Amino acid sequence: MDTTTTQHNGALRQLSDLPGPAGLPFLGNALQLRPRSVHADVEAMARRYGALFRLRVGRQQALVVADAALVGAILRDRPDGFRRPDVTAQVSDEMGGERGVFLAEGAAWRKQRKMVMQAFAPHAIKAYFPLLARVGKRLQARWEAAAREGRPIALNADLKRYTVDVVAGLALGEEVNTIEHGDDVVQQQLELIMEGTARRSLLPVPYWRYVKLPFDRRLEAAVAALRTATDGFIAKARQRMRDDPARAAHPQNMLEAMLAAADQEGSSIDHGAVVGNVSTMLLAGEDTTSSALAWLAWLLARHPQALRRAQEEVRRVAPDADAFTIEQMDQLEYIDACAHEAMRLKPPAPFIPLQANQDCVVGDVQLPKDSIVWCVLRHDSVSESKLRDAAAFDPQRWLDGGPARQLAMPFGAGPRLCPGRYLSLLEIKVAMACLLGRFDLLSVEGDSAEYHGFVMSPGALTMRLSPAAG
C-alpha cells in the first residue's frame, strides 16, 4: 500500500470508521445533495462532521476532505496518485466529447499538458493582449451607453459575453463579438452542455442510458452542434496556417499554437486531443472567469473602502482603455489582490472530486484503490481558526502575505494547476480597469445566492453605473 499524501502516526482508520450523515438504502446521501447547492451542502456537513468524513451517493462511497493541508497534498499528488473520477470521463464520453487536458490522465495528460501550456504561456498571451484590450473596450462602450441613459446592466449576461468574446478571439481566432451583436449560438450550446455535465455527474442512476428526456435530447443536439463548430474552428485555423506558414513559428491565437505544437515531430497529439482542448477552453473559459468577475463586482459594491482604493489604482495606473498595455495590467496589484480575495470567499470551483489510482492513506484514513476523494476547497480558507477576520472581504491580506495563499486554491495546486490561470487573472484586470477607470459603481443588486452548475455563480445581478466625475 502506498502512502500518497501525508505522514501518519498511530493506527489507521477505515472509511467505515468515520462519521458522516446517515443515508437511505440504495440512494445513500443523494437526496441530501441538491444539485444547485451541492457545494454548500457538503460544506455544511464538514462543519458538522469535521475535516474528514464519509459520504455515499448510490453505491459509491467517498471520503470528504476539508483540511487545506491535506487537500493541497492530494492535489500535488496528481496525476500519479489521483485522477478525475471515472464518472466524469464516462459522462463526457457518452456525450461524445473528446478528452482534453482537463480529463486526460497519465501519459496522455503529460503530452497534452505540454501543448496546452505552450498556448497559455504568459509570453504567448501577451502577444494576444491587443485583442483582449479591444474586447474590453467594447464592454466599456456598452456600459457607457447604459450609464448615460441611467439603465440597469444585466451584469452576469454582459460578463459572459465578455469572456466568450475573449476566449473565441484569443483561443480560436474568431471575433464573434457577442457584446455588440448579442448571444452567439455556440454560447447557448455551452450553457446547456455545462448544465448537463454537472447534472449527470451527480446523479446516482444514469437514467439517460435507458430513457431520453426532452432535456437529454436538447443536450445531445447541443453537443453535436458544438462538435461541428469546433471542427470548423480547427479547419479554418489549419487553412490559415497553410496559407501563411510563418504562423507555425508565430501563432496568432491559442488554437494555432496548439496545432503547431501538435505538428511537432514526436508530439503524438491527434485531432481528437486538439478537439478536446478547444472544447475545454470554451467550456472552462466562459463560466469560471465571468463568475469570478460577477462576485468581485458584487463584493466591491459592498465594501466602499476597497472600491475606492481599487478605483484609485486603476485611474493612476491604467486610466484609458484605448491605451491599455500588458505592463499596466501587471502593475494592478490591488486589483489582483481583490480578485484573489473574491475567489477565496466565492470560489468558482469550491470543490474538486478525485479518484485514487492506488491504495493510499489520506491523513489517518486508509483508502483502497479507486476510492472517491471529495476535496472541499472552501473550508479552512473561510475558517476563523485559520484566518483572521475570515468572513471579511479584505484584499490587503494578499499584499501582506500570510496564510491566505496556502488556504485558498481557486486554480487548484500542483502539476495540474489550471493552465488558464494567467489568462483568467488578466481578463479580470482588463474588465475591472474598464469598469473602474470610466465609471462610478453605484450598486450591484439582485440574487446573490450561490448556485452551482458547472461552476459556482450568483443568480441574476443588476449593476448600475454613472460616468465618473471629471
C-alpha positions in Angstrom: 0.0 0.0 0.0 1.3 3.5 -0.9 1.1 6.5 1.4 0.4 9.2 -1.1 -0.5 12.2 0.9 0.8 12.8 4.4 2.7 11.0 7.1 0.6 9.5 9.8 1.2 8.2 13.4 -0.7 5.5 15.2 -3.5 3.3 13.9 -5.2 3.9 10.6 -8.9 4.3 10.3 -11.1 2.8 7.6 -13.7 4.8 5.7 -16.4 2.9 7.6 -14.9 4.2 10.9 -15.5 7.9 10.0 -18.5 9.9 11.0 -20.9 11.1 8.3 -24.6 11.8 7.5 -27.0 8.9 7.7 -28.3 7.8 4.3 -31.0 5.8 2.6 -30.8 2.3 1.2 -29.5 2.4 -2.4 -29.6 6.2 -2.6 -27.2 6.9 0.2 -26.9 10.6 0.7 -28.0 11.5 -2.8 -31.2 13.3 -1.6 -29.1 15.4 0.8 -27.0 16.8 -2.0 -29.1 19.3 -4.0 -27.5 19.7 -7.5 -27.7 23.5 -7.4 -26.2 23.8 -3.9 -24.2 20.7 -3.6 -21.1 22.7 -2.6 -22.8 24.3 0.3 -24.5 21.1 1.4 -21.1 19.3 1.6 -19.5 22.4 3.3 -22.3 22.3 6.0 -21.6 18.6 6.5 -17.9 19.4 7.0 -18.8 21.9 9.7 -20.8 19.2 11.5 -18.7 16.1 11.0 -15.2 17.5 10.7 -12.4 17.8 8.2 -12.6 14.0 7.3 -15.9 12.3 6.9 -17.7 9.7 4.7 -20.4 10.3 2.2 -22.3 7.9 -0.1 -24.1 8.5 -3.4 -25.8 5.4 -4.6 -23.3 2.5 -4.1 -20.3 4.8 -4.3 -18.7 5.8 -1.1 -16.5 8.9 -0.8 -14.0 10.4 1.6 -14.7 14.1 2.0 -11.5 16.1 2.8 -11.9 19.7 4.1 -8.5 20.2 5.6 -6.5 22.6 3.4 -3.1 20.9 4.0 -4.5 17.5 3.1 -6.3 18.9 0.1 -3.1 20.6 -1.1 -1.2 17.3 -0.7 -3.8 15.4 -2.7 -3.8 18.0 -5.5 0.0 17.9 -5.6 -0.1 14.1 -5.9 -1.8 14.3 -9.3 -1.6 12.8 -11.8 0.2 9.8 -10.3 -1.8 9.4 -7.1 -5.2 10.7 -8.1 -7.2 11.2 -11.2 -10.6 12.8 -12.2 -13.4 10.4 -11.2 -14.2 7.8 -13.8 -17.8 9.0 -13.9 -16.7 12.4 -15.2 -14.9 10.9 -18.1 -17.8 8.5 -18.7 -20.3 11.3 -18.8 -18.1 13.2 -21.3 -17.6 10.1 -23.4 -21.3 9.4 -23.5 -21.9 13.0 -24.6 -19.5 12.5 -27.5 -16.7 14.6 -26.0 -13.0 14.2 -26.6 -10.7 14.1 -23.7 -8.7 17.3 -23.5 -6.2 18.2 -20.8 -9.0 18.5 -18.2 -10.0 14.8 -18.5 -6.8 13.2 -19.9 -4.7 11.1 -17.5 -1.3 9.6 -17.3 0.9 9.8 -20.4 -1.9 11.3 -22.5 -2.2 14.2 -20.0 1.6 14.8 -20.0 1.6 15.1 -23.8 -1.4 17.4 -23.9 -0.2 19.5 -20.9 2.9 20.5 -22.8 0.9 21.5 -25.8 -1.6 23.5 -23.8 1.0 25.2 -21.6 2.7 26.4 -24.8 -0.6 28.0 -25.8 -1.2 29.5 -22.4 2.3 30.7 -21.6 2.4 34.3 -20.4 4.6 35.4 -23.4 2.0 33.9 -25.8 -0.9 35.5 -24.0 1.0 38.9 -24.1 1.1 38.6 -27.8 -2.7 38.3 -27.9 -3.2 41.2 -25.5 -4.3 43.8 -28.1 -7.4 41.6 -28.9 -8.2 41.3 -25.2 -8.0 45.0 -24.8 -10.2 45.5 -27.8 -12.9 43.3 -26.3 -12.6 45.2 -23.0 -13.1 48.4 -24.9 -16.3 47.1 -26.4 -17.6 46.1 -23.0 -16.8 49.6 -21.7 -18.7 51.2 -24.6 -21.7 49.0 -23.9 -21.7 50.1 -20.2 -21.1 53.7 -21.1 -24.4 53.8 -23.1 -26.2 52.3 -20.1 -24.6 54.7 -17.7 -25.6 57.8 -19.8 -29.2 56.6 -20.1 -29.4 55.5 -16.4 -30.3 51.9 -17.5 -29.5 48.9 -15.2 -27.0 46.5 -16.6 -27.6 42.7 -16.6 -24.2 42.0 -15.1 -24.0 38.2 -15.5 -25.0 38.3 -19.1 -22.6 41.0 -20.0 -19.7 39.3 -18.3 -20.4 36.1 -20.1 -20.4 37.9 -23.4 -17.1 39.4 -22.5 -15.5 36.1 -21.6 -16.9 34.3 -24.6 -15.6 37.0 -26.9 -12.1 36.8 -25.2 -12.0 33.0 -25.5 -13.2 33.0 -29.0 -10.7 35.6 -30.1 -7.6 34.6 -28.1 -8.2 30.8 -28.3 -9.8 30.4 -31.7 -9.0 33.5 -33.7 -12.8 34.1 -34.1 -14.2 37.6 -33.3 -17.8 36.6 -32.5 -18.5 39.9 -30.8 -21.4 38.9 -28.7 -21.0 42.2 -26.7 -22.3 44.2 -29.7 -24.3 41.6 -31.6 -26.0 39.5 -28.9 -25.6 35.9 -27.8 -23.7 33.6 -30.1 -25.2 30.1 -30.9 -22.0 28.5 -29.5 -22.5 30.4 -26.2 -26.1 29.0 -25.9 -24.8 25.5 -26.5 -22.1 25.9 -23.9 -24.7 26.9 -21.3 -26.7 23.7 -21.9 -23.6 21.4 -22.0 -22.2 22.8 -18.7 -25.6 22.3 -17.0 -25.9 18.8 -18.4 -22.4 17.7 -17.4 -22.9 18.9 -13.9 -26.3 17.3 -13.5 -25.2 13.9 -14.9 -22.1 13.7 -12.8 -24.0 13.9 -9.6 -27.0 11.6 -10.3 -26.8 8.2 -8.6 -28.7 6.5 -11.5 -27.7 7.1 -15.2 -31.3 7.1 -16.4 -30.3 8.7 -19.8 -28.8 5.4 -20.8 -32.2 3.8 -20.8 -34.6 6.7 -21.5 -34.1 10.1 -23.0 -36.0 13.1 -21.5 -36.5 16.3 -23.5 -33.5 17.8 -21.7 -31.3 14.9 -22.8 -32.3 15.3 -26.4 -31.5 19.0 -26.3 -28.2 18.2 -24.6 -27.2 15.8 -27.3 -28.1 18.2 -30.0 -26.0 20.9 -28.3 -23.0 18.5 -28.1 -23.3 17.7 -31.8 -23.6 21.3 -32.8 -20.6 22.3 -30.6 -18.5 19.5 -32.2 -19.4 20.8 -35.7 -18.4 24.3 -34.7 -15.2 23.1 -33.1 -14.2 21.1 -36.2 -15.0 24.3 -38.2 -12.7 26.4 -36.0 -9.9 23.9 -36.4 -10.3 23.6 -40.2 -10.2 27.4 -40.6 -7.1 27.5 -38.4 -5.4 24.8 -40.5 -6.2 26.7 -43.6 -4.8 30.0 -42.2 -1.6 28.1 -41.3 -1.3 26.6 -44.8 -1.8 30.0 -46.4 0.7 31.6 -44.1 3.4 29.0 -43.0 5.0 31.6 -40.7 2.1 31.2 -38.3 3.6 27.8 -37.2 6.5 29.7 -35.7 4.5 32.7 -34.6 0.9 31.6 -33.9 -1.8 34.3 -33.9 -4.0 32.6 -31.3 -4.0 29.6 -28.9 -5.6 27.2 -31.4 -2.8 27.9 -33.9 -0.3 27.4 -31.0 -1.8 24.1 -30.1 -1.8 22.9 -33.8 1.8 24.0 -34.2 2.8 22.1 -31.0 0.8 19.1 -32.2 2.5 19.1 -35.5 6.0 19.0 -33.9 7.9 15.8 -34.5 7.2 13.2 -31.8 4.2 15.1 -30.3 1.8 12.2 -30.8 -1.1 14.6 -30.4 -4.0 13.6 -32.6 -7.0 15.6 -33.9 -9.2 14.3 -31.0 -6.9 15.8 -28.5 -7.0 19.2 -30.2 -10.8 19.0 -30.4 -10.9 18.1 -26.7 -8.8 21.1 -25.7 -10.7 23.5 -27.9 -13.9 22.3 -26.1 -12.2 22.6 -22.8 -11.1 26.2 -23.5 -14.7 27.1 -24.5 -16.3 25.4 -21.5 -13.9 26.4 -18.8 -13.0 29.9 -20.2 -16.6 31.2 -20.2 -18.2 30.5 -16.8 -15.2 30.5 -14.4 -13.9 34.0 -15.2 -17.3 35.6 -15.7 -18.5 34.1 -12.3 -15.3 35.4 -10.6 -15.9 38.9 -12.1 -19.6 39.0 -11.0 -18.7 38.1 -7.4 -15.9 40.6 -7.4 -18.2 43.5 -8.6 -20.8 42.4 -6.0 -18.2 42.4 -3.2 -16.7 45.8 -4.2 -20.1 47.4 -4.3 -20.5 46.3 -0.6 -17.1 47.5 0.5 -16.7 51.2 -0.3 -13.2 51.5 1.1 -11.8 48.7 -1.0 -13.8 50.0 -4.0 -12.2 53.5 -3.6 -8.7 52.0 -3.4 -9.3 49.8 -6.4 -10.6 52.8 -8.4 -7.7 55.0 -7.4 -5.2 52.3 -8.5 -6.9 51.9 -11.9 -7.1 55.7 -12.5 -3.5 56.1 -11.6 -2.1 53.1 -13.5 -4.4 52.3 -16.4 -7.0 55.1 -16.8 -7.5 54.9 -20.6 -8.9 51.7 -22.2 -7.6 53.0 -25.6 -4.1 52.8 -24.3 -4.0 49.7 -22.2 -0.7 47.8 -22.1 0.2 44.5 -20.6 2.7 46.3 -18.4 -0.2 48.4 -16.9 -2.2 45.3 -16.1 0.8 43.7 -14.4 1.0 46.8 -12.1 -2.6 46.5 -10.9 -1.5 44.8 -7.7 -4.5 45.8 -5.6 -7.0 44.7 -8.3 -5.1 41.3 -8.3 -5.5 41.2 -4.5 -9.2 41.9 -4.8 -9.6 39.1 -7.4 -7.9 36.6 -5.1 -9.9 37.7 -2.1 -13.2 37.4 -4.0 -12.2 33.9 -5.1 -11.3 33.0 -1.6 -14.8 33.9 -0.4 -16.7 32.9 -3.6 -14.6 30.4 -5.5 -16.0 29.4 -8.9 -14.8 25.9 -8.2 -15.5 25.3 -4.5 -14.7 21.5 -4.6 -12.7 19.0 -6.7 -13.7 15.3 -6.8 -10.9 12.9 -7.5 -10.3 9.1 -7.5 -7.4 7.2 -6.0 -5.1 5.5 -8.5 -3.8 3.1 -5.9 -4.2 2.1 -2.3 -3.3 5.2 -0.2 -3.6 6.9 3.1 -5.2 10.4 3.4 -4.5 11.8 6.9 -5.1 8.7 9.1 -7.6 7.1 6.7 -6.7 4.1 4.7 -8.3 4.0 1.3 -8.4 1.3 -1.3 -7.6 1.9 -5.0 -10.4 3.7 -6.9 -11.9 5.3 -3.8 -13.5 8.7 -4.4 -12.0 11.7 -2.6 -14.1 14.9 -2.5 -11.8 17.8 -1.9 -13.6 20.8 -0.3 -11.7 24.0 -1.3 -13.7 26.4 0.8 -13.5 25.4 4.5 -10.2 26.3 6.1 -10.0 29.4 3.8 -13.1 30.9 5.5 -12.4 29.5 9.0 -11.8 31.9 11.8 -9.5 29.4 13.4 -7.2 29.5 10.4 -7.5 33.1 9.2 -8.0 36.4 10.9 -11.4 38.0 10.1 -12.0 35.1 7.7 -15.5 36.3 6.8 -14.4 39.8 5.8 -13.5 40.9 2.3 -10.0 42.2 2.9 -7.8 42.3 -0.2 -4.9 43.7 1.9 -4.3 40.2 3.3 -3.0 39.2 -0.2 -0.5 42.0 -0.2 0.7 41.4 3.3 1.4 37.7 2.8 0.3 35.3 5.5 -1.8 32.1 5.4 -4.4 33.1 2.8 -2.2 31.9 -0.1 -1.9 28.5 1.5 -5.5 28.1 2.4 -7.2 29.3 -0.8 -6.6 27.3 -4.0 -9.0 28.7 -6.6 -6.9 27.4 -9.5 -6.0 24.1 -7.8 -2.5 23.2 -6.9 0.4 21.0 -8.0 1.2 19.8 -11.5 -2.5 20.1 -12.6 -2.8 23.8 -11.6 -5.2 25.4 -14.1 -3.2 26.3 -17.2 -5.5 29.3 -17.8 -4.7 31.0 -14.5 -2.7 33.8 -16.0 -5.3 34.5 -18.7 -8.2 34.5 -16.3 -6.5 37.0 -14.0 -5.6 39.2 -17.0 -9.2 39.1 -18.1 -10.3 40.2 -14.7 -7.9 43.0 -14.6 -8.9 44.3 -18.0 -12.6 44.2 -17.2 -12.1 45.9 -13.8 -9.9 48.6 -15.4 -12.6 49.2 -18.0 -15.2 49.5 -15.2 -13.4 51.5 -12.6 -11.5 53.8 -14.9 -14.5 55.2 -16.6 -17.4 54.8 -14.1 -18.5 55.2 -10.5 -20.0 51.9 -9.3 -23.4 52.8 -7.8 -24.8 49.4 -6.9 -24.8 45.7 -7.7 -28.1 44.2 -6.6 -30.2 41.1 -7.3 -30.0 37.4 -6.5 -26.7 37.0 -4.7 -27.4 33.4 -3.6 -24.8 30.8 -4.6 -25.9 28.4 -7.4 -23.7 25.5 -8.5 -23.8 24.3 -12.1 -20.6 23.9 -14.0 -19.1 26.4 -11.5 -20.5 28.3 -8.5 -22.2 31.5 -9.6 -24.5 34.1 -8.3 -28.1 34.5 -9.5 -29.0 37.3 -11.8 -27.3 40.5 -10.7 -28.0 44.1 -11.9 -25.3 46.7 -11.9 -25.8 50.5 -12.0 -23.1 52.9 -13.1 -22.7 56.6 -13.6 -20.0 58.3 -15.6 -17.0 59.1 -13.4 -16.9 62.7 -12.3 -14.1 64.7 -14.0 
